[in-house]
Amino acid sequence: MTTSSATVKNRWAGKTIVDLFTEEFKGRPRDYYVKAVNSGRIQVDGELVHASYVVRSSQKISHFVHRHEPPVLTEDVLILQNEADVLTVCKPASVPVHPCGQYRKNTVVGILQAEHGLAPLFPVHRLDRLVSGLLIFAKNADKAEQFRQQIEAGLLQKEYIAKVVGIFPEGEQVVDANVNYNAREGRSSVEVGDQSIGKHLKGKPACTKFTRISTNGNYSVVLCKPVTGRTHQIRVHLQYTGHPIANDMLYLSEDVARSPGRSADRAASDMYEPPETDSSNNDHYAKDNATHSDEEFSIDPMCTNCPNLAPKGYDGDDEGLWLRCVQYSGPGWSYECPYPDWACLGGSLGKKIKP
């Protein structure tokens, strides 16, 4: 049994406790949340409440829940460089950086500690769960603070590669368009308009620079340089160009041929994972403040997965999102990650780093 706790945000205030959980945490049906409140598994400020209880801002809500940790792809966390103050790894797609949502052990931080004894680690930046590639960890608080200062000063540059639909245009393509993240839907949208004529844009300013590396006529491999770091920024900006990531079911347009690599059902479930945003230039990052208990239950009558205890895994043809972080650089330093196999379209990739 684990306890997940959160503080009531201003936009949650005024809702009933059941409405809040139903709308914000879509992984379980409304009936479950009604039963959980009535049985005391959901509490407010440590007290039992009724299902129609209306929450107020800054109250603490707690959910005592029996969890089944979702599966992840079996690719290893590859250690790239292990220096005195810095560790760099290649994060596999599907693995979150650290505990969040239903993930506890299947995380990069958890795997590095369990398999390599590497702890404590301080993430310099983060990647969405479905994104693979370079992750940088400071090994001590002083080094983490040094990186933080460089981030705040805007001294870091980052590069990703993506495999997109169609023939991406030659030359540098710059998308300078606001990104508006909808937490309830778990996805971002692009907003454009002229604020000088009174049109208010809800999204945050975002800019990404794209350059085509190669194409085979059906797909293109594109170098992506995000200037800002908004949730799903590269994915939604590529959609805006008309060349979405070829197996990104969340942002593929209905009229674009879809890759068989990931099913629509899985994409829909991915929508409701808490976002792990690249925080190197982002003012929003959600953490799941969870405590753990050694108590285990084989069957839980209220669990929406029991008695089918084995969680559904990835299908045989599933693979990670075709988006990878390949380089981070700053004053006097640069770290890189190998290009993935999906980036080879039969032509030259240019730089391909060997692990």
KAZILIN-V360128 format. One record per backbone hydrogen bond with DSSP energy under -1.0 kcal/mol. NH is the residue of the N-H (numbers start at 0). CO is the residue of the C=O. E is the energy in kcal/mol with one decimal. If there is no record, write none. Layout:
NH;CO;E + NH;CO;E
This chain:
1;64;-2.7 + 2;290;-1.6 + 3;62;-2.3 + 4;288;-1.9 + 5;60;-2.1 + 7;58;-3.2 + 11;8;-1.2 + 12;8;-1.3 + 13;54;-2.5 + 14;11;-1.6 + 16;52;-2.4 + 19;15;-2.7 + 20;16;-1.9 + 21;17;-2.5 + 22;18;-2.5 + 23;19;-2.5 + 24;20;-2.1 + 32;28;-1.3 + 33;29;-2.2 + 34;30;-2.2 + 35;31;-2.7 + 36;32;-2.3 + 37;33;-2.3 + 38;34;-2.0 + 39;36;-1.1 + 40;35;-2.1 + 41;35;-1.4 + 42;61;-2.2 + 43;46;-2.1 + 44;59;-4.0 + 46;43;-1.9 + 52;49;-2.0 + 54;14;-2.5 + 57;7;-2.4 + 58;55;-1.7 + 60;5;-2.9 + 61;42;-2.4 + 62;3;-2.4 + 63;40;-3.3 + 64;1;-2.9 + 77;89;-1.4 + 79;87;-2.6 + 80;87;-1.5 + 82;85;-2.9 + 86;136;-2.7 + 87;80;-2.7 + 88;134;-2.2 + 89;77;-2.8 + 90;132;-3.5 + 93;128;-1.9 + 94;91;-1.2 + 99;102;-1.1 + 102;99;-2.5 + 106;104;-2.3 + 107;95;-2.4 + 108;96;-2.6 + 110;106;-2.8 + 111;107;-2.5 + 112;108;-1.8 + 113;109;-2.6 + 114;110;-3.0 + 115;111;-1.3 + 116;112;-1.1 + 117;111;-1.9 + 121;137;-2.6 + 123;135;-3.0 + 130;127;-1.5 + 131;322;-1.9 + 132;90;-2.2 + 133;324;-2.5 + 134;88;-2.3 + 136;86;-3.1 + 137;121;-2.9 + 138;84;-2.7 + 143;139;-2.0 + 144;140;-2.3 + 145;141;-1.8 + 146;142;-2.2 + 147;143;-2.4 + 148;144;-2.2 + 149;145;-1.7 + 150;146;-2.4 + 151;147;-2.6 + 152;148;-1.6 + 153;150;-1.7 + 154;149;-2.6 + 156;328;-2.5 + 158;326;-2.6 + 159;223;-2.8 + 160;323;-2.6 + 161;221;-2.0 + 162;321;-1.7 + 163;219;-3.0 + 164;243;-2.3 + 165;217;-2.8 + 172;209;-3.2 + 174;207;-2.9 + 176;205;-1.2 + 177;190;-1.2 + 178;203;-2.6 + 179;188;-2.9 + 181;186;-2.9 + 185;181;-1.9 + 186;181;-1.3 + 188;179;-1.7 + 190;177;-2.4 + 196;193;-1.5 + 197;194;-1.6 + 198;193;-1.1 + 203;178;-2.5 + 207;174;-2.3 + 208;224;-2.1 + 209;172;-3.1 + 210;222;-2.1 + 212;220;-3.3 + 213;220;-1.5 + 215;218;-2.1 + 219;163;-1.9 + 220;213;-2.4 + 221;161;-3.0 + 222;210;-3.4 + 223;159;-3.4 + 224;208;-3.1 + 226;206;-2.8 + 227;206;-1.2 + 228;280;-1.3 + 232;229;-2.0 + 235;231;-2.7 + 236;232;-2.4 + 237;233;-2.3 + 238;234;-1.7 + 239;235;-1.9 + 240;236;-1.4 + 241;238;-1.3 + 242;237;-1.9 + 245;162;-2.5 + 247;244;-1.9 + 248;246;-1.2 + 250;247;-1.1 + 251;247;-1.3 + 255;252;-1.6 + 258;245;-1.1 + 266;262;-2.1 + 267;263;-2.4 + 268;264;-1.9 + 269;265;-2.3 + 270;266;-1.3 + 271;268;-1.1 + 272;269;-1.8 + 278;276;-1.0 + 281;278;-1.0 + 289;287;-1.3 + 290;2;-1.9 + 302;299;-1.5 + 307;304;-1.3 + 308;306;-2.0 + 317;314;-1.7 + 320;129;-1.1 + 322;320;-2.4 + 323;160;-2.6 + 324;131;-2.3 + 325;158;-2.5 + 326;158;-1.6 + 327;334;-2.2 + 328;156;-2.3 + 329;332;-2.5 + 332;329;-1.6 + 334;327;-3.0 + 336;325;-2.0 + 342;339;-1.3 + 343;340;-1.8
